[in-house]
């Protein structure tokens, strides 16, 4: 009877434990990240009785956690992409609302400026029309300034967001680190896996994937190591955290926050290795929309400034002087990399729009009469065509210059993509120290770099964002508007005025102001390999707005697709690890009945044992 009693006792203990596990499942049906558990009941080792075996009852072998590791990895990867595209859509939609709308936007102000040029062309002697042109130029300047301020605010907010996300990532790593310690300790002292701790850690890993893309590596001790998604950089290795650090860009004046990690005694820039999660989305938005939108808009403004200034130079004002600058011409210095070790700080690297070697920039200072005029009107026409050609070569990018000590040259790279710039033959673009050269329409003057920088010292040039920040109207006097064109008098009667000395046409002539108005429909920007422009100035703005809209739509499509994938993986995980109340209710009834039956075994054993005792007493 002792064997029967032991079997019954073991059975009640087993089914009581099974009921406890089922109750735990029911209690956590709404707990996020909880994995269903199952009591694994196994037969005890049988006893030898004579020549045979007698069963030893049952026991709880383990409490199994129903979990598929591969699904958890898929869930983390999918969630990382969902959060990335969600962040992109949210941030990009804000910018789209600011710059992609044509309602009271730049396109309208540009149109009003060209309308003022056309009105002055219709009545070139009207002082009212001249003043209206100047006023519309001021309105355009004011609107550009307001828009630039909004974009700068967006950049500052993005910098703060990147910093906050890095803090969240570090906090999640600390949580995982603490659970790792508990899991490892539980594995050392117990035979049962710490299911609740594993659930808590998996949930922490899943929450971490909301902020950046990661890859996990389970260890034999029970810990989990975490690396960046490419597996190259450790975030949590040997349960030691490598924290994300946020600091200014190496180009300190760039108003740009970057993400770093301290590895091997040195600090490494890792922004380009984070592609997923909210942080990856913020970085992608910055590099592929905000920076590009500012460069696109700046390219249009550089095209407007350069073409207007050089066309205005072709004409003559009320006093018969050549036209001066309508807008402030481009001029900037390179930004120094704080990691540079040489003496050059970038102040000797000068960048401007100067398409005509030997001709002062700006084209005319507006103060010395005709003394700055070239020998012939044909020369002025050549200057204008050279300017238009170089304007067409503008590219929407920022430039990184790296000094190559071996060649004593500066190598040119795209700042965002880090790809080397190539010429039409596929050869990397370089410029010798001390030289001056036009690269993608911009004049890079290195003649002042008399002392060689240290090898691989680098410098940043952002010509299109600089014009966006410094855009301004220079001409503010009505009498300085150069409406008149070249005098039509052919002094040598050779049928051409191109060989004539520069001279103004009669008062009331509108040739030059008409040419200025005609720039509205001239395709100046984004020329092909034959230097034929593909976009007008207004078209350049429209292209920028289109690029913003395409980024938003593309991110929305990706978000929808990844959300569907995430939901499918979540449903698949829930089907395996989730708690089904119907299933647990059936288990409760089954284990309750089994428990009651096992209890009846004990009761029967006691009755039989009592009967034997009573018989012995007689």
Secondary structure, DSSP 8 states (H G I E B T S, - for coil): -HHHHHHHHHHHHHHHHHHHHHHHHHHTTT-TT---EEEEEEE---EEETTEEE---EEEEEEEE---HHHHHHHHHHHHHHHHHHHHHHHHHHHHHHHS--TTSHHHHHHHHHHHHHHHHHTTT-HHHHHHHHHHHHHHHHHHHHHHHHHHHHHHHHHHHHHHHHHHHHHHHHHHHHHHHHHHHHHHH-SS--HHHHHHHHHHHHHHHTTS-EEEEE-TTS-EEEEETTS-SEEEETTEE--EEEEE-SSGGG--EEEEEEETTEEEE-GGG--SHHHHHHHHHIIIIIHHHHHHHHHHHHHHHHHHHHHHHHSB-TTS-B---SB---EEE-EE-TT--SS--STT-EEE---STTS-SSS--SSSTTTT--SSHHHHHHHHHHHHHHHHT--S--EEEEEETTTTEEEEEETTT--B-B-TTS-B-EEETT-EEEETTEEEE-TT--S---TT-EEEE-HHHHHHHH--B----GGG---B-B----TT-SS-STTS---B--TT--HHHHHHHHGGG---BS--TTS---B-HHHHHHHHHHHHHHHHHHHHHHHHHHHHHHHHHHHHHHHHHS--HHHHHHHHHHHHHHHHHHHHHHHHHHHHHHHHHHHHH-
